[in-house]
Amino acid sequence: MRVPETVRKCVLTLGCEDEATKEIVYCGTAFIVKIPGELQRWNASYLLTAKHWTQSKRTVFRANTADGSAVEIDATGAKWYFHPDPTVDLAVIPFLPSPGLNLDIRSVPEIMFLTSDDISKHRIGPGDEVFMTGLFTAVKGHTRNLPIVRMGNVALFPGEQVEWDGNFIDAYLVESRSIAAKSSATGKRKSQHGNFHSSTMLEDSGTFILTGARENAKRSREVSNG
């Protein structure tokens, strides 16, 4: 299945400082979400990534630019906002890059997030196709981000909380192809009507757990606004 170019362009890579070498190592994925404001002419952009990547002493993001290169955006010392539920591995920060950077990136609109109503309406269930885009740590790109696309399928809608890292969480299980190392990738499911729905993802050895991205992003936004 060919995926829209916009899907690959929503990806930024996250770099953390290596404690031994003090060098930046690109190790994770982030993506941009656009949230509509109360006024229709106003939208807010947020950068989302996995919470565990924000614990580094120094954190940067690399974004592709329109001239075919990339720039680093230093987020060291920035105030991150987290979900009120500590088991949700999600971190959010307002994304306000300088217009002069001429970034070649796209945002994921909130309407694309997968909700319980979407699952029921489009009859999404085990076996449905899923694709994921994000950083492949073996081929990170020397001068710019090279996001890859991976395929998989919905493996299980448990109908109950599942145990993850010693906690019980609300999650869906997605089976992906054999390559691991795609933490905090953005995943999308193509419905029978040709529409794409997104969820944030937590990675573990090639099997992905999807969390309810719309509800999580909304709650994190409420915390940031409060």
N, C-alpha and C positions, 0 to 999 in steps of 0.2 A: 504494500500500500504506500503510495506516494503521499507525503505530508506537506502541508503548505509551508512555504519559506518563512512565513511569519512565526511559525512555531519554533524554528531554530533561532530566530532573531530575538526571542524573548529571553535568551539565556545569557547570564553573566557568570564568570568564574570567580571563585572566592579564594584568596590566598591568605595563609596564616604564617606567622613567624616560627621557623624551626628553632627550638630552644637551644640546640647544640651549635648550629651554624649561624643563627640570627638572620638567615636568609628567608625570603618569602617563598613558600611552597604552595602551588595551586592544588587544592585538595577537595574543593566542594563546588556546588552549584547554587546560584541564586537566580531569581527571576523577578520581573516587575509586574505589579498588579495595579490596574487603574480603578479607582473607586469613585463613583459619581457623588458629587456634593449635593447639598440641598438645592442649590441653584443649578439648573441644567447646563449653564455655560461654564461651570467650574468642576474640574475633576482633580482628584489627588492621586499621586503615584506613590506606591510603597514598594520597597525592596523586601522580598521574603527569602529566607534561607533557614537552614536547620539551626536550632538554638545551640547545639553543641559546637558549632563552628565559631561562635561569637566569644568564646572564652579565651582566645589567644591574646597575648600582650599587644600584638599588632595585627590588624586586619585590613586587607585591601580587596577591592573588586576590580576585575579587568573587563572592560567593555569594548566591543568592536566599534570602529569609527567608519564614516562613509568613504574615507580615502583608502580603505583596505588594511589599515593598521589597527592598533588598539591603544587605549589609555588606562592607566591605573587610577582608581579613585580611592583615596585613603579614608577608611572609616574608623581608624584607631581613636578610641575615646568617645565614640558616638554613643548616644543613649538608645539602647535597644528596648523594644517592648515585647513582652512575652505573654503567652496565654495564661489566664488565671489558673488553669489546671497544669501543674508542674510536669505531668506526664506527656504533655503535648510538646514535641520537639520542633517548635516553630518560633522564629524570631522575625520581627518586623521593624523597619526603620523608614521614615519618610525619605523619598528619593527626589532630590532637587538638584540635578547636575547643572553645571553652567551651560547655557546655550552654545557657547563658543567651542565646546568639545566636539560638536557635530557627531553625536553618537548614532550608530546604525543599529538601533535596538527597537523592539516593539514591546508593548505591554499586553498583559492578559486581562481582558475586561471581566469584571465581577460576574457578569451574566453567564460566563462560560463555566463557572464553578459547579461541580456536581452537588446536587442536593437530594434529599430523600424524595421530594416530589419528582425530580427528574428521573430517578431510578424507577419509580412507579409508572410515570407517564410513558417512558421509552422502553419499559420492560427490560431494564439492564440486569444481567445476571451472569452466573458462571459460564465461561466459554466465550463471552463477548471480547472482541479485540481491543487491545490497549496499546498505545505507543508512548514512549518516554523520550525526552530529549534533555541533554545535559552534558557535563564534563566527563570525558573518558580519560582517566588519570594516566593511561599508558601513552596517549597521544594528546598532549595538552595544547600544543601549538606554541611556537617560539615567538612569533610576532603578533599573533591575534588568536582569539578563541576559535576552537574547532569543535562545536557541539555535535554530538552524534545522536542518532535516532535509533532506539531499540524497540522491538516489538514484544508483545506478550498477550496474556488474556486474563480476564477476571477468573480467579481460582475459587473464591469462596466469599459469600456474604454470610458471616457467622450467625447473625441474628441475636448475638449476645456478645458481651465484652470478651476480649481475648487477652491472654497474659503476654506481656512484652516487657522485658528488662525488669522483671520483678513487680510490675504493676498491671492492673487490668484496664484496658483502654477500648474505646470504640474504634473499630478498624475494619477495612476490607482487605482481602488478600489477593495479590496479583502475582502471577507466575510470569517471569520474564525469561529471555534467552540467557545463556550461560555466563555472560560477562558481568562481573560485579562492579563495585566502586562507582556508584552513581547517586551519592547521597543528596537529598533534598532536590531531586529532579522534579520537573513538572511533568505530570502524566495526563494523557487525554484519552478519552474513549469515544470512538465514532459510533453514533447511533444509527439505527436503520434508516433514519431520515437524512443522514449525511451531516449531521451537526456534531460538533466536538464539545466535550465536557471535560473540565479539568479538576484535578485534585492535587494537593501537595503530597509528597511521598517521603517515607523513611526507608533507608536501604539496609539490607542485611543479606550478603552473599547471594545476590541475584533474585531474591524473593522480596517483593515490595509490599509494604503496608500503606494503604491510602487512608488519610484522615479526612474528615469532612471539612474541606477547605473554606467554604463560604462561612460556615458557623465559626470556625477558628479565626479566620481573618477578621470577621466582624467583632468578635470578642476582644481580640488584640487591639483593634482600632479603638474600641470603646475605652480600653485601658489607657491608650496613648492620648486620647482626647480628654480623659478624666484627670 
